[in-house]
Amino acid sequence: MDASCKIQRSIHDVRLTYKYVSRILGTYQIGAFITITVIQSMGALGPAKAAMLIVISQLAAAWLIELFGLFGMEKTDFTVRKLLGMAVAVVGIVVFQWE
């Protein structure tokens, strides 16, 4: 085996190690955190309110990702219509919470 093959093999080994370590340390912990927070919110708020809050949070995160062009997404312009839509959804949660 010549030197270039050894270098390519070691680069491949490093990439595989990085791939699996980053998955273990990153993805699974984030998934566990999301699962724990969903379970706790279901217990604290009830299923309907927790589900509404989860959906609104996902919509807000998606809107911010588009607004700032994060993660390679195409940047979109700020629109009052989307802000009002988010505000209406939040007001809906508040009204639903009000007893």
Buried (B, 14 or more C-beta within 10 A) or exposed (E): EEEEEEEEEEEEEEEEEEEEEEEEEEEEEEEEEEEEEBEEBBEEBEEEBBBBBBEBEEBEEEBEBBBEEEEEEEEEEEEEEBEEEBEEBBEEBEEBEEE
